[in-house]
Amino acid sequence: MRVLLVDDHAVVRHGLTELLTAAGHTVVGSLADGAEATAAVLDLQPDIVLMDLSMPGMDGIDATQSVVAARPDTKVVVLTSFAEHARVHEALDAGAVGYLLKDAEPDDILRALHDAASGGVPISPRAAAALLPHNRPSSHATVETLTERERDVLRLVAAGLPNKSIARRLEISEKTVKAHLTRVFSALAVQDRTSAALWAQRHGLT
């Protein structure tokens, strides 16, 4: 199996390289930035990308979307420390076929990669539990729950503006817009922009 590693921690990449090589797999590349992943996938044509979520520059969600769009034959398996419902949902919605946690046993990681390569959807038990209906966050949020800047971002989302336009309007970076939206989605217990926009309408933020 040909595997590309994308993680901003060198020690994690080194440990995974040793694990995969010892198991007879080929690590075709090791990257510290999600922004490099798409070009590397097209050049190296890995079977699997092991993708971290939290990285400087392009995060793992955007990198996953880009990789899957560029080369659908390459399967993305997330390997992260986060097991929250919102993060799991975002990763799978972006096109990841698996979601593993960094505290997984080495054998579990190897087994999950085989499952993904065979068309399976390996998800760590804690991540899977976060997706169950009774574990989804509920919200009693009010307008005052959000910061002033979060309300500004949410108003513009409700107005139908994409992140790039919101960033220009508020004179902030797209990455900052995404960070605000992640916090808004979590506070409102919603999973997408449409639900957030409907919440904004119901609460007079349009």
MINUKE-661247 format. One record per residue (C-alpha): x, y, z; residue in one letter. Coordinates in nm, 3 decimals. Example, Ala and Ser with C-alpha at 12.3 -4.5 7.8 and 13.67 -1.06 7.14 Angstrom:
+---------+---------+---------+---+
!       u !       v !       w ! r !
+---------+---------+---------+---+
!   1.230 !  -0.450 !   0.780 ! a !
!   1.367 !  -0.106 !   0.714 ! s !
+---------+---------+---------+---+
END
This chain:
+---------+---------+---------+---+
!       u !       v !       w ! r !
+---------+---------+---------+---+
!   0.000 !   0.000 !   0.000 ! m !
!   0.127 !   0.346 !  -0.089 ! r !
!   0.063 !   0.601 !   0.186 ! v !
!   0.109 !   0.978 !   0.201 ! l !
!   0.141 !   1.134 !   0.548 ! l !
!   0.011 !   1.486 !   0.614 ! v !
!   0.073 !   1.606 !   0.971 ! d !
!   0.248 !   1.914 !   1.104 ! d !
!   0.422 !   1.720 !   1.384 ! h !
!   0.749 !   1.568 !   1.267 ! a !
!   0.755 !   1.313 !   1.549 ! v !
!   0.412 !   1.182 !   1.443 ! v !
!   0.520 !   1.151 !   1.080 ! r !
!   0.841 !   0.971 !   1.186 ! h !
!   0.653 !   0.726 !   1.407 ! g !
!   0.395 !   0.652 !   1.136 ! l !
!   0.670 !   0.603 !   0.878 ! t !
!   0.838 !   0.343 !   1.097 ! e !
!   0.507 !   0.168 !   1.169 ! l !
!   0.399 !   0.153 !   0.805 ! l !
!   0.740 !   0.056 !   0.669 ! t !
!   0.772 !  -0.226 !   0.921 ! a !
!   0.431 !  -0.353 !   0.808 ! a !
!   0.548 !  -0.366 !   0.446 ! g !
!   0.381 !  -0.049 !   0.320 ! h !
!   0.547 !   0.233 !   0.126 ! t !
!   0.541 !   0.588 !   0.260 ! v !
!   0.558 !   0.788 !  -0.062 ! v !
!   0.566 !   1.128 !   0.104 ! g !
!   0.560 !   1.312 !   0.437 ! s !
!   0.414 !   1.664 !   0.449 ! l !
!   0.370 !   1.923 !   0.724 ! a !
!   0.113 !   2.142 !   0.545 ! d !
!  -0.224 !   2.051 !   0.398 ! g !
!  -0.171 !   2.306 !   0.121 ! a !
!   0.092 !   2.075 !  -0.034 ! e !
!  -0.127 !   1.764 !  -0.026 ! a !
!  -0.312 !   1.800 !  -0.355 ! t !
!  -0.001 !   1.848 !  -0.568 ! a !
!   0.169 !   1.559 !  -0.386 ! a !
!  -0.129 !   1.329 !  -0.445 ! v !
!  -0.130 !   1.403 !  -0.817 ! l !
!   0.246 !   1.351 !  -0.838 ! d !
!   0.286 !   1.048 !  -0.608 ! l !
!  -0.055 !   0.880 !  -0.659 ! q !
!  -0.085 !   0.722 !  -0.311 ! p !
!  -0.356 !   0.471 !  -0.227 ! d !
!  -0.419 !   0.634 !   0.112 ! i !
!  -0.359 !   0.976 !   0.265 ! v !
!  -0.333 !   0.983 !   0.645 ! l !
!  -0.453 !   1.337 !   0.718 ! m !
!  -0.423 !   1.542 !   1.034 ! d !
!  -0.696 !   1.803 !   1.092 ! l !
!  -0.523 !   2.083 !   1.281 ! s !
!  -0.238 !   2.229 !   1.077 ! m !
!  -0.107 !   2.575 !   0.999 ! p !
!  -0.201 !   2.707 !   0.658 ! g !
!  -0.463 !   2.482 !   0.500 ! m !
!  -0.633 !   2.264 !   0.760 ! d !
!  -0.718 !   1.897 !   0.714 ! g !
!  -1.082 !   1.957 !   0.621 ! i !
!  -0.999 !   2.182 !   0.326 ! d !
!  -0.705 !   1.962 !   0.228 ! a !
!  -0.930 !   1.655 !   0.227 ! t !
!  -1.182 !   1.826 !   0.000 ! q !
!  -0.906 !   1.931 !  -0.236 ! s !
!  -0.741 !   1.587 !  -0.246 ! v !
!  -1.068 !   1.402 !  -0.306 ! v !
!  -1.166 !   1.642 !  -0.584 ! a !
!  -0.825 !   1.615 !  -0.751 ! a !
!  -0.784 !   1.237 !  -0.731 ! r !
!  -1.094 !   1.038 !  -0.624 ! p !
!  -0.900 !   0.710 !  -0.637 ! d !
!  -0.694 !   0.819 !  -0.338 ! t !
!  -0.873 !   0.755 !  -0.009 ! k !
!  -0.831 !   0.998 !   0.281 ! v !
!  -0.826 !   0.866 !   0.637 ! v !
!  -0.820 !   1.131 !   0.909 ! v !
!  -0.582 !   1.075 !   1.201 ! l !
!  -0.638 !   1.337 !   1.468 ! t !
!  -0.680 !   1.408 !   1.839 ! s !
!  -1.034 !   1.544 !   1.807 ! f !
!  -1.342 !   1.326 !   1.857 ! a !
!  -1.611 !   1.598 !   1.873 ! e !
!  -1.927 !   1.548 !   1.667 ! h !
!  -1.867 !   1.861 !   1.457 ! a !
!  -1.514 !   1.762 !   1.358 ! r !
!  -1.608 !   1.404 !   1.268 ! v !
!  -1.904 !   1.526 !   1.064 ! h !
!  -1.696 !   1.789 !   0.881 ! e !
!  -1.424 !   1.539 !   0.792 ! a !
!  -1.663 !   1.277 !   0.655 ! l !
!  -1.862 !   1.543 !   0.473 ! d !
!  -1.536 !   1.663 !   0.313 ! a !
!  -1.482 !   1.317 !   0.165 ! g !
!  -1.273 !   1.129 !   0.421 ! a !
!  -1.349 !   0.755 !   0.425 ! v !
!  -1.216 !   0.700 !   0.777 ! g !
!  -1.164 !   0.880 !   1.106 ! y !
!  -0.902 !   0.759 !   1.354 ! l !
!  -0.771 !   0.903 !   1.679 ! l !
!  -0.403 !   0.942 !   1.759 ! k !
!  -0.435 !   0.737 !   2.076 ! d !
!  -0.525 !   0.431 !   1.865 ! a !
!  -0.313 !   0.119 !   1.894 ! e !
!  -0.066 !   0.067 !   1.605 ! p !
!  -0.244 !  -0.251 !   1.497 ! d !
!  -0.575 !  -0.063 !   1.486 ! d !
!  -0.424 !   0.197 !   1.253 ! i !
!  -0.286 !  -0.071 !   1.021 ! l !
!  -0.617 !  -0.258 !   1.022 ! r !
!  -0.806 !   0.064 !   0.947 ! a !
!  -0.585 !   0.138 !   0.647 ! l !
!  -0.652 !  -0.208 !   0.507 ! h !
!  -1.025 !  -0.155 !   0.563 ! d !
!  -1.016 !   0.181 !   0.384 ! a !
!  -0.819 !   0.037 !   0.091 ! a !
!  -1.078 !  -0.241 !   0.062 ! s !
!  -1.370 !   0.001 !   0.048 ! g !
!  -1.452 !   0.007 !   0.418 ! g !
!  -1.519 !   0.308 !   0.639 ! v !
!  -1.298 !   0.271 !   0.947 ! p !
!  -1.405 !   0.500 !   1.229 ! i !
!  -1.266 !   0.490 !   1.580 ! s !
!  -1.524 !   0.389 !   1.843 ! p !
!  -1.513 !   0.728 !   2.018 ! r !
!  -1.559 !   0.914 !   1.690 ! a !
!  -1.845 !   0.682 !   1.593 ! a !
!  -2.011 !   0.738 !   1.929 ! a !
!  -1.998 !   1.114 !   1.873 ! a !
!  -2.212 !   1.067 !   1.562 ! l !
!  -2.494 !   0.887 !   1.746 ! l !
!  -2.811 !   1.100 !   1.773 ! p !
!  -2.818 !   1.104 !   2.152 ! h !
!  -2.457 !   1.230 !   2.160 ! n !
!  -2.510 !   1.520 !   1.924 ! r !
!  -2.481 !   1.853 !   2.102 ! p !
!  -2.801 !   2.033 !   2.191 ! s !
!  -2.813 !   2.408 !   2.202 ! s !
!  -2.987 !   2.663 !   2.418 ! h !
!  -2.791 !   2.940 !   2.252 ! a !
!  -2.917 !   3.295 !   2.230 ! t !
!  -2.782 !   3.585 !   2.028 ! v !
!  -2.584 !   3.689 !   2.335 ! e !
!  -2.407 !   3.351 !   2.335 ! t !
!  -2.212 !   3.466 !   2.031 ! l !
!  -1.943 !   3.731 !   2.032 ! t !
!  -1.999 !   4.047 !   1.831 ! e !
!  -1.764 !   3.927 !   1.557 ! r !
!  -1.936 !   3.587 !   1.543 ! e !
!  -2.270 !   3.765 !   1.500 ! r !
!  -2.119 !   3.971 !   1.217 ! d !
!  -2.000 !   3.655 !   1.041 ! v !
!  -2.333 !   3.481 !   1.094 ! l !
!  -2.528 !   3.779 !   0.951 ! r !
!  -2.321 !   3.761 !   0.633 ! l !
!  -2.363 !   3.382 !   0.611 ! v !
!  -2.739 !   3.436 !   0.639 ! a !
!  -2.712 !   3.691 !   0.359 ! a !
!  -2.562 !   3.420 !   0.138 ! g !
!  -2.204 !   3.546 !   0.121 ! l !
!  -1.920 !   3.290 !   0.077 ! p !
!  -1.623 !   3.291 !   0.313 ! n !
!  -1.403 !   3.488 !   0.075 ! k !
!  -1.656 !   3.770 !   0.052 ! s !
!  -1.713 !   3.766 !   0.428 ! i !
!  -1.338 !   3.796 !   0.482 ! a !
!  -1.317 !   4.096 !   0.249 ! r !
!  -1.623 !   4.262 !   0.404 ! r !
!  -1.492 !   4.226 !   0.761 ! l !
!  -1.126 !   4.277 !   0.664 ! e !
!  -1.015 !   3.947 !   0.817 ! i !
!  -0.862 !   3.632 !   0.668 ! s !
!  -1.063 !   3.340 !   0.533 ! e !
!  -0.899 !   3.122 !   0.797 ! k !
!  -1.036 !   3.352 !   1.067 ! t !
!  -1.382 !   3.335 !   0.908 ! v !
!  -1.366 !   2.956 !   0.920 ! k !
!  -1.257 !   2.966 !   1.283 ! a !
!  -1.552 !   3.188 !   1.372 ! h !
!  -1.790 !   2.958 !   1.183 ! l !
!  -1.659 !   2.650 !   1.362 ! t !
!  -1.733 !   2.820 !   1.695 ! r !
!  -2.076 !   2.937 !   1.571 ! v !
!  -2.173 !   2.592 !   1.446 ! f !
!  -2.068 !   2.441 !   1.778 ! s !
!  -2.252 !   2.702 !   1.986 ! a !
!  -2.571 !   2.665 !   1.782 ! l !
!  -2.540 !   2.285 !   1.756 ! a !
!  -2.581 !   2.300 !   1.378 ! v !
!  -2.384 !   2.122 !   1.109 ! q !
!  -2.397 !   2.348 !   0.806 ! d !
!  -2.437 !   2.703 !   0.678 ! r !
!  -2.801 !   2.656 !   0.583 ! t !
!  -2.898 !   2.557 !   0.938 ! s !
!  -2.694 !   2.846 !   1.079 ! a !
!  -2.864 !   3.089 !   0.839 ! a !
!  -3.208 !   2.964 !   0.944 ! l !
!  -3.113 !   3.011 !   1.309 ! w !
!  -3.000 !   3.366 !   1.232 ! a !
!  -3.332 !   3.442 !   1.064 ! q !
!  -3.531 !   3.303 !   1.356 ! r !
!  -3.331 !   3.514 !   1.600 ! h !
!  -3.345 !   3.841 !   1.410 ! g !
!  -2.987 !   3.853 !   1.286 ! l !
!  -3.077 !   3.924 !   0.922 ! t !
+---------+---------+---------+---+
END
